[in-house]
Amino acid sequence: MNPQSTATDQETVIHAMHDAFHCRNFQAGAQLFAPIFNNHGVQLPREAIIAVWTDICTRFPDARLGIVTLSAEEHPLGRGGRLS
C-alpha cells in the first residue's frame, strides 16, 4: 500500500478484502495484496491468500472475518481483522 495513502483509502481496501472473503471471491481478495507481501515476518506471494482462505473455508464453511478497530499507534493501518 502506498505510504501516502489516507486512512479512508486503507479502510476501503480492508472492507473490500473482507467482502471478498465473505463472498468467497478469493481471487479478488488476493488482488488487494502486493504481489509479494509480508505476513508476520514471512514474505509470501499473493497466491498464498487464496490457499489459506480456501483452507479456512473448507475446514470452517461458516467462517467470517470481522473488523476490529485499533488506534493508529497500535497498528500501522489503524485497523485489523479477526477471524470469527
C-alpha positions in Angstrom: 0.0 0.0 0.0 1.2 3.5 -0.8 2.7 5.0 2.4 1.0 8.3 1.4 -2.5 6.7 1.3 -5.1 8.0 3.6 -6.9 6.2 6.4 -10.0 6.3 4.2 -8.1 4.5 1.4 -6.9 1.9 3.8 -10.4 1.4 5.3 -11.8 0.9 1.8 -9.2 -1.7 1.0 -9.8 -3.6 4.2 -13.6 -3.6 3.7 -13.1 -4.8 0.1 -10.8 -7.6 1.4 -13.5 -8.7 4.0 -16.2 -8.5 1.3 -14.2 -10.8 -1.0 -13.7 -13.3 1.8 -17.4 -13.3 2.7 -18.4 -13.8 -1.0 -15.7 -16.5 -1.2 -14.1 -14.5 -4.1 -10.6 -15.3 -3.1 -9.0 -14.2 -6.4 -10.4 -10.7 -6.0 -9.3 -10.6 -2.4 -5.8 -11.7 -3.3 -5.5 -8.8 -5.8 -5.7 -6.4 -2.9 -2.4 -7.6 -1.6 1.0 -6.8 -3.1 2.4 -9.5 -5.4 4.8 -10.4 -2.6 3.7 -9.3 0.9 4.9 -9.6 4.5 2.8 -11.8 6.8 4.1 -12.0 10.3 7.7 -11.6 9.1 7.4 -14.1 6.2 7.3 -12.9 2.6 4.6 -14.7 0.6 3.1 -14.4 -2.9 -0.5 -13.3 -3.1 -1.5 -16.8 -4.2 -0.9 -17.8 -0.5 -4.0 -15.8 0.4 -6.1 -17.9 -2.0 -4.6 -21.1 -0.5 -5.1 -20.0 3.1 -8.6 -18.7 2.6 -9.6 -21.8 0.7 -8.3 -24.0 3.5 -10.1 -22.0 6.2 -13.4 -22.1 4.4 -13.1 -25.8 3.6 -12.4 -26.6 7.3 -14.9 -24.0 8.6 -17.6 -23.3 6.0 -19.3 -20.7 8.1 -16.0 -18.7 8.7 -16.4 -14.9 8.7 -13.9 -12.0 9.1 -14.7 -9.2 11.5 -13.1 -5.8 11.5 -11.6 -4.7 14.9 -10.9 -1.0 15.3 -7.4 -0.2 16.6 -5.7 3.1 17.1 -3.1 4.1 14.5 -0.5 3.9 17.2 -1.2 0.2 17.8 -1.3 -0.9 14.2 0.3 0.6 11.1 -3.0 0.5 9.2 -5.1 1.6 12.1 -7.4 -1.3 11.7 -7.1 -5.1 11.8 -9.1 -8.2 11.1 -10.2 -11.1 13.2 -11.4 -14.5 12.0 -14.6 -15.4 13.7 
